[in-house]
Amino acid sequence: MRAGAIALALPLVFALAGCGRLPGSKAEADSPARPEDVLDFHTLYNTNCQACHGADGHNGPAMELGNPEYQALVDDATLRKWISGGMPGTEMPAFAQSAGGMLTDAQITAIIAGMRKEWSKPNVFAGAAPPPYAQDQTGDVQRGQQTYQARCASCHEKPSRQQVTSPAYLTLVGDQALRTIIIAGRSDIGQPDWAHDNPKGAPGASLSAQDVTDIVTYLGSLRSPAAVSAAPLPISPRRRP
């Protein structure tokens, strides 16, 4: 082939090679999506949440998101607040791009919708009204200690159970997280909910809203300033390139 013919043919070869990347082509359809375009719940959860909250929302070191009682207790706005901006007093970091994380608003919406679809259960409280979610007031330390000793200590003083009065533990869990665990429980580790002593809806033995507030206030009083200052800082999610 003459040199002139080769020179004319090369642009055609490159043009044909590039046709596979034209909009709508199979090659474009098969190419990986940009990270910010991923909206599949399982992909987003496994990439961003599973390490702390466990596979399918269970058996992780952090809150049991797959617990239907937790899903019924917390509303969408609160879930968005924690995912977007992190949870104070815990190692939960901010994931929203606006707060230095890696997730778009649409991806956070997809995670919330996916959790609701996968893990919500109708009438999970069987008609009972749980204590309010928010720990928005201070309780009585002495009363909280008494209630803790009467209702919680028999289990949590066992070596096999979480020592929730340990200052080291309390540096890693904030008051709101403590309240949430007391109300919703953690079925994956055998932690009962607020109504574990009686059928839901029956009067009497369930922890009252004031009981929960007082217990959280008591536990919060056990935090050691020295332990808090030595606790590791939350690690923020790294942005994808």
C-alpha positions in Angstrom: 0.0 0.0 0.0 1.3 3.4 -0.9 2.2 5.9 1.9 -0.5 8.2 0.7 -3.1 5.5 1.0 -2.0 4.6 4.5 -2.2 8.2 5.6 -5.8 8.3 4.3 -6.7 5.0 5.9 -5.5 5.8 9.4 -8.1 8.4 10.3 -10.8 6.0 9.1 -9.4 3.2 11.4 -9.4 5.5 14.4 -12.9 6.8 13.6 -14.3 3.3 13.4 -12.6 2.4 16.7 -14.2 5.3 18.3 -17.7 4.4 17.1 -18.0 1.9 19.9 -18.0 4.8 22.4 -20.8 6.7 20.6 -23.8 7.6 22.8 -26.1 4.6 22.9 -23.5 2.1 21.7 -23.0 -1.3 23.4 -19.5 -0.3 24.5 -20.9 2.7 26.3 -23.7 0.7 27.9 -21.1 -1.8 29.2 -18.7 0.8 30.5 -18.7 1.3 34.3 -21.0 4.0 35.7 -19.4 7.0 37.3 -19.4 6.6 41.1 -21.9 9.4 41.6 -24.3 7.7 39.1 -24.7 4.6 41.2 -28.1 4.4 42.8 -28.5 0.7 43.6 -29.2 0.3 47.3 -27.2 -2.9 47.8 -24.1 -1.5 46.0 -24.3 1.7 48.0 -24.9 0.0 51.3 -22.2 -2.6 50.8 -19.6 0.0 49.8 -20.4 2.7 52.4 -22.3 1.1 55.4 -21.7 -2.6 55.7 -18.3 -2.4 57.4 -19.8 -0.7 60.5 -23.5 -1.8 60.3 -23.0 -5.4 59.2 -24.2 -7.4 56.3 -27.9 -6.9 55.7 -27.9 -4.4 58.6 -27.0 -7.0 61.3 -24.0 -8.1 63.4 -21.9 -5.0 62.9 -20.1 -3.0 65.6 -22.5 0.0 65.0 -26.3 0.4 65.1 -28.4 -2.5 63.8 -30.0 -0.8 60.9 -31.7 -4.0 59.8 -33.8 -4.0 63.1 -37.4 -3.3 62.1 -37.9 -1.6 65.5 -35.1 0.8 64.7 -36.6 1.5 61.3 -40.0 2.2 62.8 -38.5 4.5 65.5 -36.4 6.8 63.3 -37.9 9.0 60.6 -36.5 9.8 57.1 -35.4 13.3 58.1 -33.3 11.9 61.0 -31.8 9.2 58.9 -30.8 11.8 56.3 -29.3 14.0 59.0 -27.1 11.2 60.4 -26.0 9.9 57.0 -25.3 13.3 55.6 -23.6 14.9 58.6 -22.6 12.1 60.9 -23.7 11.4 64.4 -22.1 13.4 67.2 -20.6 11.4 70.0 -20.0 8.4 67.8 -17.6 7.4 65.1 -20.3 7.8 62.4 -18.8 10.2 59.9 -20.5 12.5 57.4 -21.1 10.9 54.0 -22.8 13.8 52.1 -20.6 15.6 49.5 -21.7 18.9 51.0 -20.1 17.8 54.3 -16.9 16.4 52.8 -18.1 12.9 52.1 -18.6 11.0 48.9 -22.4 10.6 48.5 -24.8 12.7 46.5 -28.2 13.7 47.8 -29.8 11.2 45.4 -27.6 8.4 46.7 -28.5 9.1 50.3 -32.2 9.1 49.3 -31.6 5.7 47.6 -30.0 4.3 50.8 -32.9 5.5 53.0 -35.5 4.1 50.5 -33.6 0.8 50.3 -33.5 0.4 54.1 -37.2 1.1 54.3 -38.0 -1.4 51.6 -35.7 -4.2 52.9 -36.0 -3.8 56.7 -39.2 -2.1 57.7 -42.0 -4.2 59.1 -45.7 -3.0 59.5 -47.0 -2.7 63.1 -43.6 -3.9 64.5 -44.5 -2.4 67.9 -47.8 -4.3 68.0 -49.8 -1.2 68.8 -47.5 -0.1 71.7 -46.2 3.4 71.8 -42.4 3.4 72.3 -40.7 6.2 74.2 -39.8 9.2 71.9 -36.7 8.8 69.8 -34.9 12.0 70.6 -32.8 12.4 73.8 -33.6 16.1 73.9 -33.7 16.6 77.7 -31.6 15.8 80.7 -32.9 13.3 83.2 -32.1 12.5 86.8 -28.7 10.8 87.4 -29.6 9.2 90.7 -32.9 7.9 89.4 -31.2 6.7 86.3 -28.7 4.7 88.4 -31.4 3.1 90.4 -33.4 2.2 87.2 -30.2 0.8 85.6 -29.4 -1.3 88.6 -33.0 -2.7 88.7 -33.5 -3.2 85.0 -30.2 -3.5 83.2 -27.3 -4.4 85.5 -28.1 -8.1 85.9 -27.3 -8.7 82.2 -24.7 -6.0 81.6 -22.5 -7.0 84.5 -22.0 -10.4 83.1 -18.5 -10.8 81.5 -20.1 -12.0 78.2 -22.1 -8.8 77.8 -21.2 -5.3 76.8 -20.0 -3.4 79.8 -22.1 -0.3 79.1 -20.9 1.5 82.2 -17.3 1.4 81.0 -15.9 4.9 80.2 -14.0 3.4 77.3 -17.3 2.2 75.8 -19.1 5.4 76.5 -16.5 7.4 74.6 -17.6 5.6 71.5 -21.4 5.9 71.8 -23.3 9.2 72.2 -26.4 9.8 74.3 -28.7 9.5 71.3 -27.2 6.2 70.2 -27.6 4.9 73.8 -31.3 5.9 73.8 -31.9 4.3 70.5 -30.4 1.0 71.6 -32.4 1.0 74.8 -35.7 1.6 73.0 -35.2 -0.5 69.8 -32.8 -3.1 71.3 -30.3 -5.0 69.2 -31.8 -8.3 68.2 -28.6 -9.4 66.6 -26.6 -9.4 69.9 -29.5 -10.3 72.2 -30.1 -6.8 73.5 -33.9 -6.5 74.3 -36.0 -3.5 73.6 -37.6 -1.2 76.1 -40.6 -3.5 76.6 -38.8 -6.8 77.0 -40.3 -7.5 80.4 -43.9 -7.6 79.2 -45.9 -8.0 76.0 -45.9 -4.8 74.0 -49.0 -2.8 74.9 -49.5 -4.3 78.3 -49.2 -1.8 81.2 -46.6 -2.0 83.9 -43.2 -3.4 83.3 -42.0 -1.6 80.1 -39.4 1.2 80.6 -41.1 4.6 80.5 -39.9 7.5 78.5 -38.6 9.1 81.7 -36.8 5.8 82.6 -35.0 5.8 79.3 -34.0 9.5 79.7 -32.8 8.9 83.2 -30.7 5.8 82.3 -29.1 7.7 79.4 -28.3 10.6 81.7 -26.8 8.3 84.3 -24.6 6.5 81.7 -23.5 9.9 80.2 -22.4 10.9 83.7 -19.9 8.1 83.7 -17.9 9.3 80.8 -14.4 10.1 81.7 -12.9 13.3 80.3 -9.5 11.6 80.1 -11.0 8.7 78.1 -12.9 11.1 75.8 -9.7 13.0 75.0 -7.9 9.8 74.2 -10.6 8.3 72.1 -9.9 8.1 68.3 -11.4 10.7 66.1 -14.0 9.5 63.5 -12.4 8.8 60.1 -14.2 10.7 57.4 -15.0 8.8 54.2 -12.5 9.5 51.4 -13.8 11.0 48.3 -13.6 8.8 45.2 -11.3 10.2 42.5 
